[in-house]
Amino acid sequence: MISWLKKFWKDENGQGMVEYGLILALVAIVVIVALSAVGGGLKGIFQEIAKTISGSTSVQ
């Protein structure tokens, strides 16, 4: 039983996937924070674009 626990403790299979998962989570957090910081400005830009597009496509 003790030898199995020692073997299990030293086993590093799957360690790379955990590291990739942590990096992916960190990148996702950074993206969310960045989008939250500039969210108001982007909303105004998209609203202005929507106004311009809707005004230029009117049928006469």
Kinemage of the C-alpha trace (Angstrom):
@kinemage 1
@onewidth
@group {chain A} dominant
@subgroup {mainchain}
@vectorlist {calphas} color= white
{ca met a 1} P 0.000 0.000 0.000
{ca ile a 2} L 2.806 2.413 0.897
{ca ser a 3} L 4.673 1.607 -2.309
{ca trp a 4} L 1.489 2.321 -4.295
{ca leu a 5} L 1.122 5.714 -2.578
{ca lys a 6} L 4.773 6.578 -3.303
{ca lys a 7} L 4.300 5.591 -6.949
{ca phe a 8} L 1.092 7.615 -7.159
{ca trp a 9} L 2.761 10.671 -5.568
{ca lys a 10} L 5.680 10.600 -8.045
{ca asp a 11} L 3.476 10.010 -11.100
{ca glu a 12} L 3.504 13.117 -13.319
{ca asn a 13} L 1.128 11.951 -16.060
{ca gly a 14} L -1.412 14.649 -16.829
{ca gln a 15} L 0.667 17.418 -15.292
{ca gly a 16} L 1.040 19.169 -18.658
{ca met a 17} L -2.708 19.245 -19.218
{ca val a 18} L -3.251 20.811 -15.801
{ca glu a 19} L -0.676 23.491 -16.622
{ca tyr a 20} L -2.377 24.233 -19.946
{ca gly a 21} L -5.707 24.457 -18.148
{ca leu a 22} L -4.328 26.946 -15.647
{ca ile a 23} L -2.828 29.061 -18.428
{ca leu a 24} L -6.132 28.997 -20.310
{ca ala a 25} L -8.012 30.066 -17.177
{ca leu a 26} L -5.567 32.936 -16.623
{ca val a 27} L -5.944 34.127 -20.220
{ca ala a 28} L -9.740 33.977 -19.902
{ca ile a 29} L -9.628 36.086 -16.730
{ca val a 30} L -7.386 38.674 -18.419
{ca val a 31} L -9.732 38.871 -21.426
{ca ile a 32} L -12.795 39.286 -19.211
{ca val a 33} L -11.142 42.043 -17.184
{ca ala a 34} L -9.957 43.835 -20.336
{ca leu a 35} L -13.383 43.680 -21.973
{ca ser a 36} L -15.033 44.891 -18.784
{ca ala a 37} L -12.662 47.847 -18.650
{ca val a 38} L -13.393 48.993 -22.221
{ca gly a 39} L -16.955 47.695 -22.412
{ca gly a 40} L -18.644 51.087 -22.147
{ca gly a 41} L -16.523 52.587 -24.899
{ca leu a 42} L -17.143 49.662 -27.210
{ca lys a 43} L -20.876 49.852 -26.614
{ca gly a 44} L -20.912 53.493 -27.726
{ca ile a 45} L -18.877 52.714 -30.829
{ca phe a 46} L -21.193 49.882 -31.867
{ca gln a 47} L -24.282 52.012 -31.243
{ca glu a 48} L -22.850 54.753 -33.454
{ca ile a 49} L -22.094 52.214 -36.195
{ca ala a 50} L -25.637 50.830 -35.919
{ca lys a 51} L -27.102 54.340 -36.273
{ca thr a 52} L -24.965 55.026 -39.328
{ca ile a 53} L -25.882 51.740 -40.990
{ca ser a 54} L -29.611 52.057 -40.287
{ca gly a 55} L -29.625 55.645 -41.591
{ca ser a 56} L -27.813 54.794 -44.826
{ca thr a 57} L -29.991 51.816 -45.782
{ca ser a 58} L -33.331 53.583 -45.809
{ca val a 59} L -35.419 52.793 -48.915
{ca gln a 60} L -36.854 55.675 -50.906
